[in-house]
Amino acid sequence: MVVYLVREAFFHVLLVAGPLLLLWLVLGLLISIFQPATTISEQMLTFVPKLIAIAIVSVLTLPFMLGTLKRYVLELFRMIASVR
């Protein structure tokens, strides 16, 4: 029972945070390739595009993330109610 709960929690964390982390990784890689190619070493160039992209993707995926977390929490409550 505990192993199942931990596995499901880990799966849902990956499902909710995965798209944002993957976007952050890809943008970081693209910016780190772009900076040496153009010899631009501005620190804001690394932070601002990532921040804007993460904000946009967060807003777009918010219904999916909330729905996933809602289903998981309801499943947990059902499991708690069935334990005696």
VENBELJO-V808801 format. One record per run of one state. SS is the DSSP state (h for helix, s for strand, l for the rest). FROM is the first residue (numbers start at 1). TO is the last residue. Records with the same first field share a line. If there is no record, write none. Layout:
# VENBELJO-V808801
SS: FROM-TO + FROM-TO
This chain:
# VENBELJO-V808801
l: 1-1 + 39-43 + 83-84
h: 2-38 + 44-82
